[in-house]
Amino acid sequence: MVAPALRRPITADEQRRAERCARGLVIVIDDDAEILAALHALIELEGYACETYASALAYLRALQDGRGRFPGPRCLLCDVKLPELDGLELQRRLATLDDTPVLLMSGASGAPEAVSAFRAGALDFLIKPLDDETLFAAVGRALAASAARQREQARRRDLAARLATLTEREREVARRVARGERNQDIAAALGIALRTVKRHRQQAMHKLGAATLVDLVHLLDAAQGPGTQTL
Amino acid sequence: MIFDARTGFLFVSALHLLIAVALWAVLARRRTLALDLWCGGGAVFAVALLLLSLRPLLPAVLGYTLATLLVIVAALLKLHAIRLELGEPEPVARSIALVLAFLLLYEWLRVDADERLRFFVMMLVVMLLGARIAWSAWRLGRRPGCRSAYWIAVAHGAMVLVQAIRAGNVALGRFPPELMSQGYDALMFAMILLIAVIMANMAWLGLALERLVQAQIAAAAAQARSEETRVLGERIAHLERQRSLGLLSASLGHELKQPLTAVLTNAQLVRRGLAGARLTPDQLLGFVDRIIDNTRRASGIVEQIRGYLRPGSAAVGRVDLGQVVREVSELVAAEARAHGVRLSLELPADPVTVRGDALQLSQVVLNLLRNAIEAAAGHAAFVSVRAVQGDGRALLTVEDGGPGLTPAALQKAGQPFFTTKAGGLGLGLSISRAIAEQHGGTLRLANAPAGGARAELELPSCAEPPAAAG
């Protein structure tokens, strides 16, 4: 593939693909070419974008290459039994890389397999041969989960960006306010005037986009949630 | 004169020769050294009798020395024959020494001593040899299946008896010390010689016939046994096939679900496409073709399982070893996947033709592949299969990336009921080895230089008839 030029007109193909990706991208991994081809056609027919890989390693390589993707929710549909790196192991590795929801499928309805799949965080476990209704229901759920995760991430990113605009003093004041300290106490603790505390507080609420004190507490709680840098 | 001994001896001589030649001719197809010696002895005796009967017409050295010598030689030959049959061969040097010693003594007696002593010495030696023949034949007769030898003993015993009577008569002075005398004892002597030669040779023939019958019975029994072993072996091989497929059944089920999944997905695709008129007819046809192909693929797998489970009756023909490997690797593909093992085949484009039973050979290949997959699982997870043909041999090598075999396991592998696997029967490799040997080949186990185990199946290849030119 040729490296994309910096400014390039967007082709109609890319346009369509971007539209599909906006609906959702399903990444299918199976070592059977016939199954890959059939699932690819079926998923595209439903208006989703679809990428197929013959092995888990091929997918991981593609992931490392870091090819640009159109934005949109995505999920992984992966066979449990694959050569070299099986579906469960892939799921374990992916859990540390990104939070794409994983749907596992298997020809065997072995309970132990399903149990370890769910334990490793699989969103669903599909038994081959796949029923299309079941498949699309699962894909729909997985994409919804992905969209929710992406929204959440975007919100956190946004919040983090906003937090970054606060000055050291404003951040300290906001933290103390959220903890429930009174303005007078904050002024005493920091050795600054009460007026200055009020100004910092208003400035912080403005920058963070919090209308009320409750909003501020919520925002700071969310910012301290898992996966984001603490204040 | 009631009987001319010379005529009688001449007659007996001719009979001896005739019977010796006839017996030898009858048994010539299964001749042994013992038979040659026995018939040779008969012929020599015939010559001796001829010389004896012509004694008055011949110089003394022929009529006496040579004739007597030939009698001794004939008796020794017969003794050797009997002792060979008995399985206790007479030392040749002893016989030669005896002949030389007798010759010296006889010549000395003939020239210097008196006629009676010479006669008695000769009679004594002949009687002792005859008695030894009779005793050996009697011992032979006691063996199972050699009862005819009793009659040889009886015939020679009778001759010894007649000679004893003759010697007694001579000692008492009733007859001159001369073999060719006229009278009732010469008649008796000739008659006994006549009866004895017939009886002894008939007995020898009987011995040979008994042997023949016994050999046939033994051969029939051996054939029955080998047939039984073969049938049993086939049954065991069949059971082993069932067992190994049973062990594969989980992964075979998975293997079968792959084409079924493709079929179902394509069918649903077609239905959705038709329902919304969202697919072009060309696209629909393509998906229907996928359905057809995958249905064939599924039924092919079922067919292979069924073919593999058919009870094995050896159907020998030309078999392409490469094809066998391809088919079997489809059977174990799912197993390999389940263990995360990569299976790589290196097969020549031309068929690797051997002569044998495709089913049995596929059993061997399945066994080797399954062992290799199990060994490689969790280690360097690869199994490579190579087939080459050359020099009139076809060689199939299965190498795995497992830990290899310990020296003890290498030595014991292939023995029935030796196994390194929990739950294994330890029959697979021994059956495989038996099949390889039945095909005139070998199955060797070794460790590859890289460390894994390597199995080599070598079979005589069945070269393609040269392709017709143009």
Contacts between the chains, C-beta under 8 A, distances in Angstrom:
chain1	res1	chain2	res2	distance
A	31	B	337	6.8
A	32	B	258	4.7
A	32	B	261	7.7
A	32	B	262	7.0
A	34	B	258	7.4
A	34	B	259	6.9
A	34	B	262	4.0
A	34	B	290	6.6
A	34	B	293	7.6
A	34	B	294	5.7
A	34	B	297	7.7
A	35	B	258	6.3
A	35	B	261	5.3
A	35	B	262	5.0
A	35	B	265	6.8
A	37	B	262	7.9
A	37	B	290	7.0
A	38	B	261	7.8
A	38	B	262	5.1
A	38	B	265	3.8
A	38	B	266	4.8
A	38	B	269	6.4
A	38	B	287	7.6
A	38	B	290	6.4
A	39	B	265	5.9
A	41	B	266	7.8
A	41	B	269	5.5
A	41	B	287	6.8
A	42	B	265	5.7
A	42	B	268	6.5
A	42	B	269	4.6
A	42	B	272	7.3
A	45	B	269	6.3
A	45	B	272	5.9
A	45	B	273	6.4
A	45	B	278	6.2
A	45	B	279	7.2
A	46	B	272	7.7
A	81	B	254	6.6
A	81	B	334	7.9
A	81	B	337	5.2
A	81	B	338	5.6
A	82	B	337	7.1
A	82	B	340	7.7
A	83	B	336	7.5
A	83	B	337	5.7
A	83	B	340	5.9
A	83	B	341	7.4
A	83	B	342	5.6
A	84	B	340	5.8
A	84	B	342	6.7
A	84	B	381	6.9
A	85	B	340	7.5
A	86	B	340	6.1
A	106	B	254	7.8
A	107	B	253	6.8
A	107	B	254	3.8
A	107	B	255	7.9
A	107	B	256	8.0
A	107	B	257	3.5
A	107	B	258	6.7
A	107	B	261	7.3
A	108	B	250	6.5
A	108	B	253	6.7
A	108	B	254	5.6
A	108	B	257	8.0
A	128	B	257	4.8
A	128	B	258	7.5
A	128	B	260	7.5
A	128	B	261	4.3
A	129	B	257	6.3
A	129	B	260	4.9
A	129	B	261	4.2
A	129	B	263	7.4
A	129	B	264	3.9
A	129	B	265	7.2
A	130	B	261	6.2
A	130	B	264	6.9
A	130	B	265	6.3
A	131	B	264	7.7
A	131	B	268	7.8
A	132	B	265	7.4
A	132	B	268	4.0
A	132	B	269	7.9
A	132	B	272	7.0
